[in-house]
Amino acid sequence: MILYSFRRCPYAMRARLALRYAGVPVQIEEVSLKAKPAQMLALSPKGTVPVLSVEGRVLEESLDIMRWALAQHDPQDWRLDGDPRIDALIARNDNAFKLHLNHYKYAERYPEHSREHYRQQAEVILADLEGLLGEQPYLLADHPSLADAALLPFIRQFAGVEPQWFAEAPYPRLRAWLQGWLESELFKAIMAR
C-alpha cells in the first residue's frame, strides 16, 4: 500500500498517525505539491493529500483513512466504542476551527480584521478543549482517541503561529496535551523525514 502524503499537511499527518498507531504497513510517498505524481492523480484527480489505495478502493479523505486504519487494529480503543462526541469534536475542528486557524495564520490575506481578532475567534474552541482536558489527560478519555489524533495537527499549527503568545496563554492543559503528543514516539515516527 502506498500513502501519498505531504509531511506538514495536517490532514496527511493525522492519516499517518492512525496508520502508524494501527500498525498498518504502508509506504509513504512524499508528494511535492508543485509536481504531483501521475500515479496519485490517476487514483485521485482532485490532487490533494492524503491518498491511500487499499483493497481496490481509493481513500482520499484523512478521516476515511483514519477510520479504515482503526478498523484494522485499534489496541487502545481510539474509537471509544463509537462515542458520538468524537464526530462532534472533529466536525467543529474541521469547519469552524480550521477557518479561524487559516485567518489567524494568514491574517495578512484577510485584512478585514486583525490577527488578534482571528485568534480570539479560535480561542472559544481552545477554551472548550481546555475544559475537556480538566476531566482527563486526553480530550474524551484517559487515553488517546480518534478525536485527539484528528485535532492534534491543527492545534500544533495554531501554537506555531505565535509561539510566545501560546506559551503564555491560559491553556496549560492544552499545552501539556500538545507537548505530550509532540514528544511521543508515535508522533516522532510519523514526522521523520
C-alpha positions as CSV (number, residue, x, y, z in Angstrom):
1,M,0.0,0.0,0.0
2,I,1.2,3.5,-0.8
3,L,0.1,6.6,1.1
4,Y,0.6,9.8,-0.8
5,S,1.4,12.3,1.8
6,F,2.9,15.7,2.4
7,R,4.9,15.9,5.7
8,R,3.5,19.2,7.0
9,C,-0.1,18.8,5.8
10,P,-2.3,18.4,8.9
11,Y,-4.7,16.1,7.1
12,A,-1.9,13.8,5.9
13,M,-0.4,14.0,9.3
14,R,-3.4,12.6,11.0
15,A,-3.8,9.9,8.5
16,R,-0.2,8.9,9.1
17,L,-0.8,8.9,12.9
18,A,-3.7,6.5,12.6
19,L,-1.9,4.2,10.2
20,R,1.2,4.0,12.3
21,Y,-0.8,3.5,15.5
22,A,-2.8,0.7,13.9
23,G,0.4,-0.9,12.7
24,V,-0.7,-0.8,9.1
25,P,2.4,-1.2,6.9
26,V,2.3,1.5,4.2
27,Q,4.9,3.0,2.0
28,I,4.9,6.8,2.4
29,E,5.3,8.6,-0.9
30,E,6.2,12.3,-0.1
31,V,4.5,14.5,-2.6
32,S,5.7,17.8,-3.9
33,L,2.6,19.9,-4.1
34,K,4.1,21.7,-7.2
35,A,4.8,18.4,-9.0
36,K,2.2,15.9,-8.0
37,P,2.9,12.3,-9.2
38,A,0.9,11.0,-12.1
39,Q,0.2,7.8,-10.2
40,M,-1.5,9.8,-7.4
41,L,-3.5,11.9,-9.9
42,A,-4.7,8.8,-11.6
43,L,-6.1,7.5,-8.3
44,S,-7.4,10.8,-7.1
45,P,-7.8,13.6,-9.8
46,K,-8.6,16.2,-7.1
47,G,-4.8,16.2,-6.4
48,T,-4.9,16.7,-2.6
49,V,-3.2,14.5,0.0
50,P,-3.6,12.2,1.7
51,V,-4.5,9.4,-0.8
52,L,-4.4,5.7,0.1
53,S,-5.2,2.9,-2.4
54,V,-6.2,-0.2,-0.4
55,E,-8.1,-3.3,-1.3
56,G,-9.2,-2.0,-4.7
57,R,-10.6,1.3,-3.2
58,V,-9.1,4.7,-3.0
59,L,-9.4,6.6,0.2
60,E,-8.8,10.3,-0.3
61,E,-10.1,11.8,2.9
62,S,-8.0,11.8,6.0
63,L,-10.9,10.7,8.3
64,D,-11.7,7.8,5.9
65,I,-8.1,6.7,6.1
66,M,-8.1,7.0,9.9
67,R,-11.3,5.0,10.3
68,W,-10.1,2.4,7.9
69,A,-6.8,2.0,9.8
70,L,-8.6,1.7,13.2
71,A,-11.0,-0.9,11.8
72,Q,-7.8,-3.0,11.0
73,H,-6.4,-2.7,14.6
74,D,-7.3,-0.4,17.5
75,P,-5.4,-1.7,20.5
76,Q,-6.2,1.3,22.8
77,D,-9.8,1.8,21.6
78,W,-9.3,5.1,19.9
79,R,-12.8,4.7,18.5
80,L,-14.2,4.7,22.1
81,D,-17.0,2.3,21.0
82,G,-18.3,4.9,18.6
83,D,-18.7,7.7,21.1
84,P,-20.6,10.5,19.1
85,R,-18.6,13.2,20.8
86,I,-15.7,12.1,18.5
87,D,-17.5,13.2,15.4
88,A,-18.8,16.4,17.0
89,L,-15.2,17.5,18.0
90,I,-13.8,16.6,14.6
91,A,-16.6,18.4,12.8
92,R,-16.1,21.6,14.9
93,N,-12.3,21.4,14.3
94,D,-12.5,20.8,10.5
95,N,-15.1,23.5,10.0
96,A,-15.1,26.4,12.5
97,F,-11.6,25.9,14.0
98,K,-9.9,25.4,10.6
99,L,-11.5,28.5,9.3
100,H,-10.3,30.6,12.3
101,L,-6.9,29.0,12.1
102,N,-6.5,29.9,8.4
103,H,-7.5,33.5,9.1
104,Y,-5.2,33.7,12.1
105,K,-2.2,32.1,10.4
106,Y,-2.6,34.1,7.2
107,A,-4.0,37.3,8.7
108,E,-2.3,39.4,6.0
109,R,-4.6,37.8,3.5
110,Y,-7.7,38.8,5.5
111,P,-7.2,42.5,6.3
112,E,-10.8,42.9,7.4
113,H,-9.7,42.1,10.9
114,S,-6.5,41.9,12.9
115,R,-4.6,38.7,13.7
116,E,-5.7,39.2,17.3
117,H,-9.3,39.2,16.3
118,Y,-8.9,35.9,14.4
119,R,-7.0,34.4,17.3
120,Q,-9.8,35.4,19.7
121,Q,-12.4,33.6,17.4
122,A,-10.4,30.4,17.7
123,E,-9.9,30.8,21.4
124,V,-13.6,30.0,22.0
125,I,-12.8,26.5,20.8
126,L,-9.4,26.3,22.6
127,A,-11.2,27.2,25.9
128,D,-13.6,24.3,25.3
129,L,-10.7,21.9,24.7
130,E,-9.0,23.2,27.9
131,G,-12.2,22.4,29.8
132,L,-12.4,18.8,28.4
133,L,-8.8,18.3,29.5
134,G,-9.7,19.3,33.0
135,E,-11.5,16.0,33.4
136,Q,-8.9,13.6,32.0
137,P,-5.5,13.7,30.2
138,Y,-7.0,13.4,26.7
139,L,-10.0,15.1,25.2
140,L,-12.5,12.3,25.8
141,A,-10.9,9.6,27.9
142,D,-7.9,8.7,29.9
143,H,-6.2,7.5,26.7
144,P,-6.0,9.0,23.2
145,S,-8.9,8.8,20.9
146,L,-9.6,9.4,17.2
147,A,-10.5,13.0,18.2
148,D,-7.1,13.6,19.8
149,A,-5.3,12.4,16.8
150,A,-7.5,14.3,14.3
151,L,-7.2,17.6,16.2
152,L,-3.5,17.4,17.1
153,P,-2.1,18.7,13.7
154,F,-4.4,21.7,13.8
155,I,-3.6,22.6,17.4
156,R,0.1,22.2,16.6
157,Q,-0.3,24.7,13.7
158,F,-2.2,27.1,15.9
159,A,0.5,27.0,18.5
160,G,3.2,27.7,15.9
161,V,1.6,31.0,14.7
162,E,2.6,33.0,17.8
163,P,4.6,30.6,19.9
164,Q,5.3,33.1,22.7
165,W,1.6,34.0,23.0
166,F,0.6,30.3,23.1
167,A,3.2,29.6,25.7
168,E,1.7,32.3,28.0
169,A,-2.0,31.8,27.1
170,P,-4.4,30.5,29.7
171,Y,-4.4,26.9,28.3
172,P,-2.0,25.0,30.4
173,R,-3.7,21.7,30.0
174,L,-3.9,22.1,26.2
175,R,-0.2,23.0,26.1
176,A,0.6,19.9,28.2
177,W,-1.6,17.7,25.9
178,L,0.1,19.1,22.8
179,Q,3.6,18.7,24.3
180,G,2.8,15.1,25.2
181,W,1.8,14.3,21.7
182,L,4.9,16.1,20.2
183,E,7.2,14.2,22.5
184,S,5.5,10.8,21.8
185,E,7.3,8.1,19.8
186,L,4.2,7.8,17.6
187,F,4.4,11.5,16.6
188,K,8.1,11.5,16.1
189,A,7.8,8.4,13.9
190,I,5.3,10.0,11.6
191,M,7.2,13.2,11.3
192,A,10.6,11.5,10.5
193,R,12.0,12.6,7.1
